[in-house]
Amino acid sequence: MFYVQRGTKEWQDMDVAHHLHPFTDPQYFDTKKPLVITKAEGSHVWDSEGRKILDGMAGLWCVNVGYGRSELIEASDRQMRELAYYNTFFQTATPTQIELGHVLSGVTPEGLDHFFFANSGSEANDTVVRMVRHFWEVEGQPEKQAIIGRTLGYHGSTVAATSLGGMKPMHDLGKSLLPGFEHITHPHWYLNGEDLSREDYGLKAAQALEEKILELGADTVAAFIGEPIQGAGGVIDPPATYWPEIQRICRKYDILLVADEVICGFGRVGHWFASEAYGIEPDLMPMAKGLSSGYLPIAAVAYNDRVHATLRKGGVFSHGYTYSGHPVACAVALANIQLIKDDGLIDRVKTDIGPYFRAKMDAVLASHPLVGEVRGAGLLAGIQLVKNKETKELFPTEQAIATKCRDYCLEHGVIMRAVGQSMAASPPLIITKPEVDTLVEVAKVSLDLAAKDVGIL
Ligand SMILES: Cc1ncc(COP(=O)(O)O)c(C=O)c1O
């Protein structure tokens, strides 16, 4: 054992003494304790009290092939023994990194055959910012610098990724919104569509991009970035009309289109990448999470021939991370991609477990008095909570309705996530049908309990 086996209380006290948790109020631990997770297998994790919990979030939307897969463990072990580390700076390469670029080009959408490696989605998106601005400088249009994202967009937590995203509390923390970043509305028809049809609203929400481009001047705009389905913003799946219109506008004004596939990629929505499902043809496509199923940190930015040709003319690309193309992370990513293929996970999500999951959610949850909308695609789901189904009135923020539901879920042995006034689920792609049944039944129990708390049931 390479760490000391301690009791839950001791671990919790040590954690609170020494660790600042991401996205957590430190005062939370004045009255509550951290959950200590000690092991995992398949779709389940175990806490330090030995309690088995169904992981309805696949960690942080990432453990696509499930926990404990020996293929990934062996790939890491073998590569560590062979070559635990070497870098890719300057003119150096390693076999697993070379192979990963080759294999990725076989699964990414047509034309996206070039890759820059990073360690996280945030780093991939920082890379995107530098890449697209550099692109326009090399193209002789250095004034094309602005990047347009969306409200409730999430692209990571570094300063540049925070600026790409549209999360107000993140902008406020440390005054992190950099100049040159703009945001248009997120395309949530259920809450924002008013009396428009879903299709008409999709067009309207996309046309906000054209308005923003005209306001700023097309000759000042470098790129537009969006998640095909917004994850951390509440699993917002856009109307079918949205992305084609975004695509048209980007082409019309020669704005680079960036599809952030960090959550949606690697089978989450029943395709290698959600861009295929929505007909998006991105110029750049950051990916992370499902690339290694979270077993080791690795990310990449895929980009097309046009971007590649320009970068080739731009001299030294003065950007990189010590662990860009880390040989062990690349080995694990290769084993992970092979496993997704061998297990037929893309097709499973598209034709079997994805439709089952959605049908179950619709059947058990859609009619619940707290549920306004069940949305998503594949194994990615959002459950919109409302105070009044007729008027779509939301709960006051201080009632923290989604957090209540999330806490009840955990008490009943299932991890789901609270995002705004929605619940999110994003289980491993290997989840079984009985496990889906459990997830959805527990979600229902938690909704019932939360509804009682607020006097609705
Ligand atoms: C769409 C999207 N992009 C980027 C990121 C940032 O990735 P990371 O946390 O690996 O930096 C996330 C993380 O959730 C994400 O959902």
The ligand as an SDF file (V2000), in Angstrom:
LIG
                    3D

 16 16  0  0  0  0  0  0  0  0999 V2000
  -17.1800   21.2220  -22.4790 C   0  0  0  0  0  0  0  0  0  0  0  0
  -16.0060   21.3100  -21.5570 C   0  0  0  0  0  0  0  0  0  0  0  0
  -14.8840   21.8800  -21.9770 N   0  0  0  0  0  0  0  0  0  0  0  0
  -13.8000   21.9570  -21.1920 C   0  0  0  0  0  0  0  0  0  0  0  0
  -13.8160   21.4610  -19.9170 C   0  0  0  0  0  0  0  0  0  0  0  0
  -12.6070   21.5870  -19.0480 C   0  0  0  0  0  0  0  0  0  0  0  0
  -11.9760   20.3860  -18.9230 O   0  0  0  0  0  0  0  0  0  0  0  0
  -10.9380   20.1340  -17.7150 P   0  0  0  0  0  0  0  0  0  0  0  0
  -11.7260   20.1380  -16.4610 O   0  0  0  0  0  0  0  0  0  0  0  0
  -10.3210   18.8200  -18.0870 O   0  0  0  0  0  0  0  0  0  0  0  0
   -9.9480   21.2360  -17.7590 O   0  0  0  0  0  0  0  0  0  0  0  0
  -14.9650   20.8190  -19.4500 C   0  0  0  0  0  0  0  0  0  0  0  0
  -15.0090   20.2300  -18.0930 C   0  0  0  0  0  0  0  0  0  0  0  0
  -16.0230   19.8250  -17.6020 O   0  0  0  0  0  0  0  0  0  0  0  0
  -16.1020   20.7680  -20.2840 C   0  0  0  0  0  0  0  0  0  0  0  0
  -17.2430   20.2210  -19.8540 O   0  0  0  0  0  0  0  0  0  0  0  0
  1  2  1  0
  2  3  1  0
  2 15  2  0
  3  4  2  0
  4  5  1  0
  5  6  1  0
  5 12  2  0
  6  7  1  0
  7  8  1  0
  8  9  2  0
  8 10  1  0
  8 11  1  0
 12 13  1  0
 12 15  1  0
 13 14  2  0
 15 16  1  0
M  END
$$$$
